[in-house]
Amino acid sequence: MDTPESLPETLRLERLELNLFRGTSPRGGGPRIFGGQVIAQSLLAAYETVEERVCHSLHCYFIRPGDPRIPIVFDVDRSRDGGTFTTRRVVAIQNGKQIFNLAASFQVVEDGFEHQTQMPDVPDPETLPDEMAERAKHAEKMPEEMRKWVMRPRPIEMRGVDGDPYFGDEARDPKSMVWIRAKAPIGDDAHMHQVILAYASDMNLLSTAMRPHKVHWDTPGMQSASLDHAMWFHKPSNFNDWHLYVQDSPSAAGGRGFILGSIYDRQGVLVASVAQEGLIRMRKG
């Protein structure tokens, strides 16, 4: 049995200078860096320059595809340190060019008014099929190299509430619900749980936008990529436990799909909200 990838190790950064950090990508991934990885490492770099405050929101743009074969340099701009809020901007660089940038805001922990939407009533994750078993059904029909990539061990476990989250030849509503959690222990660092939740927040979103159109990432000619991503953290969470990721795509237009997400912990607490727009189009010719 394969040992699950430890995301605290994968995402670990080396400090090069006061505001400069370097990260690497795991071996055996795809041809480009997974968007959630660069989100998480950028947030982690920002946290290295912040004391005693918690990130409550981040907004980012994917500018160029990242090359997993070479390191990423993260340049942190200490934009503002206020009485309650701290702002950081992070630029991720490869080969002297920006591949990604992120703005994040951090806040002193405080109490205030509270309300939230209700978590949908769904089956427990233990009653649902394992993602890898579902994936294996489709992998049998793929070329060998693609099959190896699809069946590679992943650090995030997923169990779809309403069928396979990635595949499907029938038109479906642009909505998805999937249970997610980190496979390997994260530890006691609350910031790292938040960073790894940000890593997982980039999963399945564009697949949800594709559902009405009878396409998925493996459809011949299909081109997809995250363009921008925003996330708001409402409550702390333990991401070694299951979380329900509820996704809805209210619009697709101009070759782009727009998706909203809500992440609930096992107890029904809304811990984070997500918004993303991504490229979804068929190549011409």
N, C-alpha and C positions, 0 to 999 in steps of 0.2 A: 504494500500500500504506500502511495506517495505521501511524503511529509508535506503538509500544506505550507505554502509560501508565507513567510512572516513579513507582513507589511511594515511593521516598525523597522525591520532591517532593510527592506527594499527601498523605503522612502528616506532612509537616513541621509543626512547632509554633512558635508565636510566644510568647515568654515575656512575661507581663503583670506578674508580681510574682515574688517568690522561689519560691513554690510554686504559682503559677497560670500556666496555659498555655492558648492558644487554637488550635484546629484547624478546618479546613474540609473539605468534602466535594467530590469531583470533580463536574463538570457531566455531565449525561446519564445519571445513575444511575437507580435505581428510585424509588418513592414514599417509601421510608424508607431510612435509612442502613444499609448492609451491616454486619452484626454484626462481621465480621472487622476492619473499619476501626476501630471504636471500641475493640476489644480492642487492636489494634496501637498506636493513638494513646495509649491509657491506659498501656500498657507503656512507650512512648517517653517519656511525661511522667514516669513513675516513674524511668526511667533518667537523666533530667536532674537528679535529686537524689541519685544514687548514684555513687560513685567506686570504680573498680578491683574491682568485684564483678559476678558474672554471675547473671542470673535463672535459678533452677532450677525454680520453680513459680509458677503464677498460678491464681486462682479468682475467678470473676466472675458477676454477675447482670445480665441484661437486664431493665430495669424498665419503660421506656416506649419506644415507637417513636421513633427519632431522625428529625428533619426535615433532609434534606440541603440545604435552601435557606438555613439559618442556621448560624453558627459554633457550635462546641461549646467550652465552657470546662471545663478539667480541673484539679481542685483536689487537690493531692497532700498527704497527711498523712504526715509522717516518723515513723512509728510507733516504730521502734526501730533503732538502730545498735549492733550487738553486735560481739564480737570476731571472729566468723566469719560470722554471718548479719545481714542487714539486711532490715527489713520496711517496706513502703510500702502505703498505701491510697490509691486514686484514685477520685474521684467525677466523673463526666461530667455536665455540666449544660447544659440548654437552657431558655430562658424561665423561669429561676429554679427549675426542677425537675430532680431526678435522672432521667437516662435510663438510667444504667448505673453499676455500681461494680465495682472490681477490687481484690483483695489480692494482692500479689506478694512473693516472698521471694528475696533475692539472697545469694550465697555467695562467699567467697574461693575461688579455684580451688585444688583440692587433689587428690592422688592417693588411691586407695582400692581396695577389692575391685571386681571387674568380672565381670559375666556379662550375657547378653541372649538373647532368643528369636531364632530363625532367621527371616530374611526369606523369605517364600514364593518359590518358583521360578516366575517369570512371564515373559512375552515382554518383550523390550526395548521401550522407548517408541517408538523409530524404526520399529518394525514395526506399530504400531497406528494406527487412523484418527485424524485430527485432530478435536478436539472441535467446532470450528466447522463442519466439513463434516457431522458427525453432527447438529449442531443445525439446520443448514439444511434437513434433510429434514423436520423437524417444523415449522419456521418457515413453510413454504409454506402450511400450513393455518391459520395464525393471522391475526387482524385486523392491519391495517397497523401500528398503534402498538405492539402487543405484539411484532410481528415485529421492529420496529426495536430494541426493548429487548433482546430475546433475542439478536439478531445484533450488538449493539454490541461493539466491541473490549474485551477484558478483560485486566487486567495479569497474570493467572495462566493459564498454559497447562495444559490437562488432557487426558489420554488414558486412557480407560477400558480396563481389562484385560478386563472381563467384560461388554462392551456399553455402551451409552449410560448414563452415571451418573445422568442426570436423568429420562429418559423411559422408558416401557415399560408396555404394557397387560396383560402377562401377570404372574401372581404369580411372584415370585422369592424366593429365600432372602434374609434380611435381612443380607447381606454384600456388600461392595463393595471393589474394589481399583482404584486410579486413580493414574497417574503425574502429578505436578504439579511445576511450577517457575515462577519469575518470568520474565516475557518480557524486561523491560528490565534492563540492568546495575544491580546494587545497589551495587557498589563494594567497598572493603576493610574497611569497618566491620563487625566480627563481630556487634556488637549489632544493627545494622540487618538483617542476615540473619536473626537470631532474631526480630526484630519482624515482618518480612515473612512468616516461617514461621508466626507466630501469626495474622497476617492470613489466610493460606490455610487454617489449621486449621479455620475455620468453614465450609468449603465441602463440600457433598455429604452432610453427616452426616444431616440429616433425610430426604433422599432415600433413604438406605439404610434407615431405619426404615419408610419407606412401601412398600418393595418387595413384601412379602408381601400387601399389601392392594389391589393393582392400581390405585394412585393415584399421582399425582406432583403437583408444585407447581402445574401448569397445569390439573389436574382441576377442573371447575366445582364450586364450593362448598367446595373444599379450603382450610383455614386452617392455616398453619404459621408458627412463629416460634421462635427460640432462646430458652430460658428461663435456663439457666445453662451455664457452660462452664469446664472446668478443663484445665490443660496442665502437663506436666512435661518440662523440657528435660534430656536426658541427656548429649548431646555437641554440640559446635559443628558447623556445617554450612555448605556453600556452596549457597545456595538458587537460584543461577543454573543449577545442575545439576539433573537430574531426581531426584525423591524419590518413593518408593512410599508411598501413603497407604492402609493396610489398615484397613477399617472393619467393625464387627460390631455389630448391634443385638440384644442378648439379651432385650429386653423392650419391649413397648408396652402401656400400661394407663392408664386414667383420662384419656384424651385427650392422653397424653404418650408420646413415644418416647425411649428411652435408647440411646445409642450410645457405643461404645468405639473408639478409633483408635490405630494405631501408625504412625509415620512413619520410614521407612528411607531412608538416602541410597543413591546408585547402587552403592556398594561393599557394601551390606548391613548397614551400621551403624545400629542403632536410635538415632535422634537425639532423638525426642520421643514422648510418649504423651498421649492426649487422652481426655476424657470429656465428654459433653454430654447434657442432657435438653432436649427441645423440645416445643412444642405441635404436635400433629398431629390435626386433627379436621375433620369435615364440618359446615359450618354448617347449622343447622336452619331449616326454612321456606324 
